[in-house]
Amino acid sequence: MKTVTANDDLDTLQQETFSYFLHEVNPVNGLIADKTETNWPASIAATGLALACYPVGVERGLMTRNAAVERTLATLRFFWNSPHGPEPDATGYRGFYYHFLDMQTGRRAWRCELSTIDTTFLLAGALAAAEFFNASSKAEAEIRSLADALYCRADWQWAQDGAETVTHGWTPELGFVKHRWEGYDEAALLYILGLGSPTHPLPASSYAAWAATFRWENCYGYDYLYAGPLFIHQLSHVWIDFRGIQDAFMRSKESDYFENSRRATFVQQRYAIENPRGFEGYGEHCWGITASEGPGPATLKLHGIERRFEDYVARGVPYGPDDGTLAPWAVVASLPFAPEIVRPTISFCTHQAKLKTANDYGFKASFNPTHPGKPDNAFGWWISPWHFGLNEGPIVLMIENERNGLIWRLMRSCSYIRRGLQRAGFEGGWLAQLSQAAQPLA
C-alpha cells in the first residue's frame, strides 16, 4: 500500500483548489465567481488571482498552454473593451474596476465601490500573465500588450483624492470612500504598483505616509509589525518575494516583511495553543484566524457560556474579533513562511478534521468547532457551505511559491514591480542583484 505523504496532500489540494478557476467562470469574458452561491457575481480580485493561477496550471499539467492563453486573452480583452466611465452601470472608471461584476454582462453589481485594492490584485494577475506568456506568437504578444495597457490606464494619483495615502475606492453616487489605505495591511502591493506606474504614478511620499501609520508590537514573545487578520500578512506576498529586501521601516527593525509574516504565523499558532477565549478545537494543529465567513450573526448559550458568533468579519489575533471561526485556506497561504508548522496543520485539516471530505474545491472556506451548526450536519459543528475565489487563489499560488517560487520569479522580472519597490525605498537581496546585473560594463 502506498504511503500518503505531505507532498501528496499538497499535490491533491492544489489540483482540487485549481479546479475552482476551471469551473466557476464565464469563459466568454473570463470573469470568476466571487463564491459558489447561486447567482453570485464575479470578483475582480478572484479574477486577478485566476490570471496568476493559469501559469501554475500549465506548469502542473492541469490545463494546456493553449487553453490558458485562450482564457487569459478572453479576460484581458473583456477588461480592456468593457464600458469604462463615470456611469453607474459601467465596469470601471479611471483604470479601476468595480469590486463585483455581473457574471454575464460584466457590469457593476450591487452598487458596489470602484475598488483600488481589488483592482490591484486584478492588475497584478495581468502582469504575472504577461511575464509567463512570453512566446513570440500573436496571441501571447497580445496578452503582454493588453496587460501593459490595463496597468498603465490606472490613475493612481486620482485615487489619492488630494491626500498622500490612497482611498479604498469611489462610487458614482457618493464619490470617494472615506477610508484610506493606512495602517499595515494588504495594500503593500497597491502602493508598489502605484509607485511603479509610468503614466500616473504615486509620489514616493505616499508610501512614506502609509508606512508612518504602522504599529510594531510584541505578542507571545514575537516582535513584529502588527496586523490581526492573517490574510494581511499574505496577500501582497503572493506576488512579491520580500525575502531579504528592506524598506526604511524594516531596515530600522533589522527585519524584512517575509520574516514579519513568519512571526505573524507563529503568533497565530501560539494564540490557538493558549486559546484565551476557550473555544473548541483550537490547538497546535488547528489555527488560522482571518477575514472569513462565520456562522452568525447569532448569540447562543453553550455549556453555560453565552457566545456571540459573527458572519463575514475580519477576525484577528490576538485582540480579536474571535468567535471560534477558523479558515484553513489562511493556514495554507502561510506555507512559504513557516512550513514546519503549516504542513502538520494541513495534514490535520485533511485527515483528522476531514475538511476536504465531499468538497469540490479542496478545503471549505471556514469552520467553527464551537458552533453546533445545523442539527443534521455530519461534522457536529458549523462549516461554511461555500467556496470563495479569494480564498482559493492564495492556496494554489503559495503552494507553488513554496515549491519553486514561480509567481515570485515572474514578478521579479516585471520592470514595474522593480521600479515600484525601488521608489518605495527597498534595497538589498534579489533587488540589488538584479540592479547590479543590469549595470553596463565599464
C-alpha positions as CSV (number, residue, x, y, z in Angstrom):
1,M,0.0,0.0,0.0
2,K,1.3,3.4,-1.0
3,T,2.1,5.7,1.9
4,V,0.4,9.1,1.6
5,T,3.0,11.9,2.1
6,A,2.7,15.6,2.9
7,N,3.7,16.3,-0.7
8,D,0.8,14.1,-1.9
9,D,-1.5,16.1,0.3
10,L,-0.3,19.3,-1.3
11,D,-0.5,18.0,-4.8
12,T,-4.1,16.9,-4.3
13,L,-5.0,20.1,-2.5
14,Q,-3.5,22.3,-5.2
15,Q,-5.2,20.4,-8.0
16,E,-8.6,20.4,-6.4
17,T,-8.4,24.0,-5.5
18,F,-7.3,25.0,-9.0
19,S,-10.5,23.4,-10.3
20,Y,-12.4,26.4,-8.9
21,F,-10.9,28.6,-11.7
22,L,-11.7,26.0,-14.3
23,H,-15.4,25.7,-13.4
24,E,-16.6,28.9,-11.6
25,V,-16.0,31.0,-14.6
26,N,-17.8,32.6,-17.5
27,P,-15.4,31.5,-20.3
28,V,-16.7,34.2,-22.7
29,N,-15.4,37.1,-20.5
30,G,-13.1,35.2,-18.1
31,L,-14.9,36.5,-15.0
32,I,-14.5,34.3,-11.9
33,A,-17.3,34.0,-9.4
34,D,-16.7,35.5,-6.0
35,K,-18.3,32.5,-4.4
36,T,-20.2,29.3,-5.2
37,E,-23.6,30.5,-4.1
38,T,-26.2,30.5,-6.9
39,N,-26.4,33.7,-9.0
40,W,-23.5,35.3,-7.2
41,P,-21.5,38.0,-9.0
42,A,-17.9,37.9,-10.1
43,S,-15.0,39.2,-8.0
44,I,-12.3,41.2,-9.9
45,A,-9.8,40.1,-7.2
46,A,-10.6,36.4,-7.8
47,T,-10.3,37.1,-11.5
48,G,-6.8,38.5,-11.0
49,L,-5.8,35.5,-8.9
50,A,-7.1,33.3,-11.7
51,L,-4.8,35.1,-14.2
52,A,-1.8,34.2,-12.0
53,C,-3.1,30.6,-11.4
54,Y,-3.3,29.7,-15.1
55,P,0.5,29.7,-15.4
56,V,0.6,27.3,-12.4
57,G,-2.0,25.1,-14.1
58,V,0.2,25.0,-17.3
59,E,3.3,24.1,-15.3
60,R,1.5,21.4,-13.3
61,G,-0.3,19.9,-16.3
62,L,-3.7,21.0,-15.1
63,M,-4.5,22.8,-18.3
64,T,-2.8,23.2,-21.7
65,R,-0.9,26.3,-22.6
66,N,-3.3,27.0,-25.4
67,A,-6.3,26.8,-23.1
68,A,-4.6,29.1,-20.6
69,V,-3.8,31.6,-23.4
70,E,-7.4,31.5,-24.6
71,R,-8.8,32.0,-21.1
72,T,-6.3,34.8,-20.3
73,L,-7.0,36.6,-23.6
74,A,-10.7,36.4,-23.0
75,T,-10.2,38.0,-19.6
76,L,-7.9,40.8,-20.7
77,R,-9.9,41.7,-23.8
78,F,-13.0,42.0,-21.7
79,F,-11.5,44.4,-19.2
80,W,-9.9,46.5,-21.9
81,N,-13.1,46.7,-24.0
82,S,-15.7,46.8,-21.3
83,P,-17.7,50.0,-20.6
84,H,-15.3,52.4,-18.8
85,G,-16.6,55.7,-17.5
86,P,-18.5,57.5,-14.7
87,E,-21.8,55.9,-15.5
88,P,-23.2,53.9,-12.5
89,D,-23.6,50.7,-14.6
90,A,-20.1,50.7,-16.1
91,T,-17.4,48.1,-15.5
92,G,-14.7,50.5,-14.5
93,Y,-13.5,54.1,-14.4
94,R,-10.1,55.8,-14.4
95,G,-8.4,52.5,-14.9
96,F,-10.0,51.0,-11.8
97,Y,-12.8,48.4,-11.7
98,Y,-15.8,47.7,-9.6
99,H,-15.4,45.2,-6.8
100,F,-18.2,42.9,-8.0
101,L,-19.4,42.5,-11.6
102,D,-22.3,40.7,-13.1
103,M,-21.0,37.3,-14.3
104,Q,-22.8,37.6,-17.7
105,T,-22.9,41.3,-18.5
106,G,-19.7,42.3,-16.7
107,R,-21.2,45.4,-15.4
108,R,-21.2,46.8,-11.8
109,A,-23.2,44.7,-9.3
110,W,-24.8,45.7,-6.0
111,R,-23.9,49.4,-6.3
112,C,-20.5,48.4,-5.1
113,E,-17.4,50.6,-5.0
114,L,-14.8,51.1,-7.6
115,S,-12.1,49.2,-5.6
116,T,-8.5,50.2,-5.5
117,I,-7.3,47.1,-3.7
118,D,-9.3,44.6,-5.8
119,T,-8.1,46.3,-9.0
120,T,-4.6,45.9,-7.6
121,F,-5.0,42.1,-7.5
122,L,-6.5,42.2,-11.0
123,L,-3.6,44.1,-12.4
124,A,-1.1,42.0,-10.6
125,G,-2.6,38.9,-12.2
126,A,-2.4,40.5,-15.6
127,L,1.3,41.4,-15.1
128,A,2.1,37.9,-13.9
129,A,0.4,36.5,-17.0
130,A,2.4,38.9,-19.2
131,E,5.6,37.7,-17.8
132,F,4.7,34.0,-18.2
133,F,3.3,34.1,-21.7
134,N,6.5,35.3,-23.3
135,A,6.4,33.5,-26.6
136,S,6.5,35.3,-29.9
137,S,3.1,34.1,-31.1
138,K,0.4,36.7,-31.9
139,A,-1.8,35.6,-29.0
140,E,0.9,35.7,-26.4
141,A,2.1,39.1,-27.7
142,E,-1.5,40.4,-27.3
143,I,-1.5,39.2,-23.7
144,R,1.5,41.3,-23.0
145,S,0.2,44.3,-24.8
146,L,-3.2,44.2,-23.1
147,A,-1.7,43.7,-19.6
148,D,0.6,46.7,-20.1
149,A,-2.3,48.8,-21.4
150,L,-4.5,47.9,-18.5
151,Y,-1.9,48.7,-15.9
152,C,-0.9,52.0,-17.5
153,R,-4.5,53.1,-17.6
154,A,-4.9,53.1,-13.8
155,D,-4.9,56.7,-12.5
156,W,-3.3,56.2,-9.0
157,Q,-3.0,60.0,-8.4
158,W,-6.7,60.4,-8.9
159,A,-7.3,57.6,-6.3
160,Q,-5.5,59.7,-3.7
161,D,-8.2,62.3,-3.8
162,G,-5.9,65.1,-2.9
163,A,-4.1,63.5,0.1
164,E,-1.0,61.4,0.5
165,T,-2.5,57.9,1.0
166,V,-4.8,56.1,-1.4
167,T,-8.5,55.8,-0.8
168,H,-10.3,52.5,-0.7
169,G,-12.4,53.4,-3.7
170,W,-15.1,55.5,-5.3
171,T,-18.8,55.3,-6.2
172,P,-20.7,57.4,-8.8
173,E,-23.3,58.2,-6.1
174,L,-21.1,59.3,-3.2
175,G,-17.7,60.0,-4.6
176,F,-14.6,58.7,-2.8
177,V,-14.8,56.3,0.0
178,K,-13.8,58.0,3.3
179,H,-11.5,55.1,4.3
180,R,-7.9,55.1,3.2
181,W,-5.1,52.6,3.0
182,E,-3.5,53.4,6.3
183,G,-2.1,51.0,8.9
184,Y,-0.2,47.9,8.0
185,D,-2.5,46.0,5.6
186,E,-2.7,44.2,2.3
187,A,-2.0,47.4,0.5
188,A,1.7,46.9,0.2
189,L,1.2,45.6,-3.3
190,L,-1.2,48.5,-4.1
191,Y,1.5,51.1,-3.2
192,I,4.2,49.3,-5.1
193,L,2.1,49.0,-8.2
194,G,1.1,52.7,-7.9
195,L,4.7,53.8,-7.4
196,G,5.8,51.8,-10.4
197,S,3.3,53.3,-12.9
198,P,4.9,55.0,-15.9
199,T,1.7,57.1,-16.6
200,H,0.0,58.1,-13.3
201,P,2.5,57.2,-10.5
202,L,2.0,57.7,-6.8
203,P,4.6,60.1,-5.3
204,A,7.2,58.4,-3.0
205,S,5.7,60.4,-0.2
206,S,2.5,58.3,-0.5
207,Y,4.4,55.2,0.6
208,A,6.1,57.0,3.4
209,A,2.7,58.3,4.6
210,W,1.4,54.7,4.6
211,A,4.4,53.4,6.5
212,A,4.1,56.1,9.1
213,T,0.9,54.5,10.3
214,F,2.4,51.1,11.2
215,R,2.3,49.5,14.7
216,W,5.3,47.5,15.9
217,E,4.3,45.2,18.8
218,N,5.3,42.2,20.9
219,C,2.9,39.3,21.0
220,Y,3.7,35.9,22.6
221,G,7.3,36.8,22.6
222,Y,7.5,37.8,18.9
223,D,8.4,41.4,17.9
224,Y,6.6,42.1,14.6
225,L,4.6,44.6,12.6
226,Y,1.1,44.0,13.8
227,A,-2.0,43.2,11.8
228,G,-4.7,41.0,13.3
229,P,-6.1,39.0,10.3
230,L,-3.7,36.5,8.8
231,F,-4.5,37.4,5.2
232,I,-2.9,40.8,5.7
233,H,0.4,39.1,6.1
234,Q,-0.1,37.0,3.0
235,L,-1.8,38.7,0.0
236,S,0.9,41.0,-1.1
237,H,3.4,38.2,-0.6
238,V,1.5,36.0,-3.1
239,W,3.0,38.3,-5.7
240,I,6.2,39.8,-4.3
241,D,9.2,37.9,-2.8
242,F,10.1,40.1,0.2
243,R,12.9,37.8,1.4
244,G,16.0,39.9,2.1
245,I,14.7,43.2,0.7
246,Q,14.1,46.1,3.1
247,D,12.5,49.5,3.0
248,A,13.3,52.2,5.6
249,F,10.9,50.8,8.2
250,M,12.3,47.2,8.0
251,R,15.9,48.4,8.0
252,S,15.1,50.2,11.3
253,K,13.8,46.9,12.7
254,E,16.6,44.8,11.2
255,S,14.0,42.6,9.7
256,D,12.0,42.2,6.4
257,Y,8.4,41.7,5.5
258,F,8.8,37.9,4.9
259,E,10.3,37.4,8.3
260,N,7.4,39.5,9.7
261,S,4.9,37.2,8.1
262,R,6.7,34.2,9.5
263,R,6.4,35.7,13.0
264,A,2.8,36.6,12.5
265,T,2.2,32.9,11.5
266,F,3.8,31.7,14.8
267,V,1.7,34.2,16.7
268,Q,-1.4,32.7,15.2
269,Q,-0.3,29.2,16.4
270,R,0.6,30.4,19.8
271,Y,-2.7,32.1,20.2
272,A,-4.5,28.9,19.3
273,I,-2.5,26.9,21.8
274,E,-3.1,29.5,24.6
275,N,-6.8,29.7,23.5
276,P,-7.6,32.6,25.8
277,R,-11.3,32.6,25.0
278,G,-11.7,28.9,25.4
279,F,-13.0,27.9,22.0
280,E,-13.4,24.2,20.9
281,G,-10.8,22.7,18.7
282,Y,-8.0,25.3,18.9
283,G,-4.6,23.9,19.3
284,E,-1.1,23.3,17.8
285,H,-2.5,21.9,14.6
286,C,-5.8,23.8,14.5
287,W,-5.5,27.5,13.9
288,G,-5.9,30.2,11.2
289,I,-7.9,33.3,12.1
290,T,-8.5,35.8,9.3
291,A,-11.3,37.6,7.4
292,S,-13.8,34.9,6.8
293,E,-17.4,33.9,6.7
294,G,-18.8,32.7,10.1
295,P,-21.9,31.1,11.5
296,G,-23.6,34.3,12.7
297,P,-24.9,36.7,13.4
298,A,-26.2,34.8,16.4
299,T,-25.9,34.5,20.2
300,L,-26.0,31.0,21.7
301,K,-25.6,29.7,25.2
302,L,-23.3,26.7,25.0
303,H,-22.1,24.8,28.0
304,G,-23.3,27.6,30.2
305,I,-21.3,30.3,28.3
306,E,-23.0,32.9,26.1
307,R,-21.2,33.1,22.8
308,R,-21.6,35.7,20.1
309,F,-21.0,34.5,16.6
310,E,-20.4,36.8,13.6
311,D,-21.0,36.4,9.9
312,Y,-18.3,37.7,7.5
313,V,-15.8,39.8,9.5
314,A,-12.1,40.5,9.7
315,R,-11.2,38.2,12.6
316,G,-7.8,38.8,14.1
317,V,-5.1,37.7,16.6
318,P,-4.6,38.4,19.5
319,Y,-7.1,41.2,20.1
320,G,-10.0,39.8,18.1
321,P,-12.6,39.7,17.0
322,D,-12.6,36.0,17.5
323,D,-15.7,33.8,17.7
324,G,-14.1,30.4,17.2
325,T,-14.1,30.5,13.4
326,L,-11.0,29.2,11.6
327,A,-10.1,29.4,7.9
328,P,-7.9,26.6,6.6
329,W,-7.0,28.5,3.4
330,A,-5.2,31.1,5.5
331,V,-3.0,28.3,7.0
332,V,-2.0,27.1,3.5
333,A,-1.3,30.6,2.4
334,S,1.4,30.8,5.1
335,L,3.2,27.7,3.8
336,P,6.3,29.6,2.5
337,F,6.7,31.4,5.8
338,A,6.6,28.6,8.3
339,P,6.3,25.2,6.6
340,E,7.3,23.4,9.8
341,I,4.0,24.3,11.4
342,V,1.8,24.7,8.3
343,R,2.4,21.2,6.9
344,P,1.2,19.4,10.0
345,T,-1.8,21.7,10.2
346,I,-2.7,20.9,6.6
347,S,-2.4,17.2,7.4
348,F,-4.7,17.6,10.4
349,C,-7.3,19.5,8.4
350,T,-7.2,16.9,5.7
351,H,-7.1,13.6,7.7
352,Q,-8.4,14.3,11.2
353,A,-10.8,17.2,10.7
354,K,-11.6,15.9,7.2
355,L,-12.3,19.4,5.9
356,K,-11.9,18.2,2.2
357,T,-14.5,15.4,2.5
358,A,-17.1,15.6,-0.3
359,N,-15.8,19.1,-1.3
360,D,-15.3,20.0,-5.0
361,Y,-12.5,22.6,-4.5
362,G,-10.3,21.5,-1.6
363,F,-10.9,22.9,1.8
364,K,-14.1,24.6,2.7
365,A,-13.6,28.3,3.4
366,S,-14.1,28.2,7.2
367,F,-15.4,26.2,10.1
368,N,-16.3,26.7,13.7
369,P,-16.0,23.7,16.1
370,T,-17.6,25.7,18.9
371,H,-20.8,26.4,17.0
372,P,-23.0,23.3,16.7
373,G,-24.2,24.1,13.1
374,K,-27.4,22.7,11.8
375,P,-28.8,19.7,13.6
376,D,-28.4,17.3,10.7
377,N,-24.8,18.2,9.8
378,A,-22.3,15.3,9.6
379,F,-19.4,17.2,11.4
380,G,-21.2,18.1,14.6
381,W,-20.2,21.7,14.2
382,W,-20.6,24.6,11.7
383,I,-18.8,24.5,8.4
384,S,-19.2,27.0,5.6
385,P,-21.3,25.7,2.7
386,W,-19.4,27.9,0.1
387,H,-16.1,28.3,-1.6
388,F,-14.7,31.7,-2.3
389,G,-12.4,32.6,-5.2
390,L,-10.4,35.0,-3.0
391,N,-9.5,32.0,-0.7
392,E,-8.8,29.5,-3.5
393,G,-6.2,31.6,-5.3
394,P,-3.7,32.0,-2.5
395,I,-3.7,28.3,-1.9
396,V,-2.7,27.5,-5.5
397,L,-0.2,30.3,-5.6
398,M,1.5,29.9,-2.3
399,I,1.9,26.1,-2.6
400,E,3.7,26.9,-5.9
401,N,5.8,29.7,-4.4
402,E,6.9,27.3,-1.6
403,R,7.8,24.7,-4.1
404,N,9.7,26.7,-6.7
405,G,8.9,30.5,-6.4
406,L,7.1,30.6,-9.7
407,I,5.0,33.7,-9.1
408,W,7.8,35.4,-7.3
409,R,10.1,34.8,-10.2
410,L,7.6,36.1,-12.7
411,M,7.0,39.3,-10.7
412,R,10.8,39.8,-10.2
413,S,11.0,40.0,-14.0
414,C,8.4,42.8,-14.1
415,S,10.0,46.2,-14.5
416,Y,7.0,47.9,-13.0
417,I,7.3,45.9,-9.8
418,R,11.1,46.5,-9.6
419,R,10.5,50.3,-10.1
420,G,7.8,50.4,-7.5
421,L,10.0,48.6,-4.9
422,Q,12.9,50.9,-5.6
423,R,10.8,54.1,-5.4
424,A,9.4,52.8,-2.1
425,G,13.0,52.6,-0.8
426,F,13.5,48.9,-1.0
427,E,17.1,47.7,-1.2
428,G,19.2,44.6,-0.9
429,G,18.6,40.9,-1.7
430,W,17.5,39.9,-5.1
431,L,16.6,43.5,-6.0
432,A,20.2,44.6,-5.6
433,Q,21.4,41.6,-7.5
434,L,19.1,42.4,-10.4
435,S,20.1,46.1,-10.4
436,Q,23.8,45.1,-10.4
437,A,23.2,42.7,-13.3
438,A,21.6,45.5,-15.3
439,Q,24.5,47.8,-14.9
440,P,26.6,48.2,-18.2
441,L,30.1,47.0,-18.1
442,A,32.8,49.7,-17.7
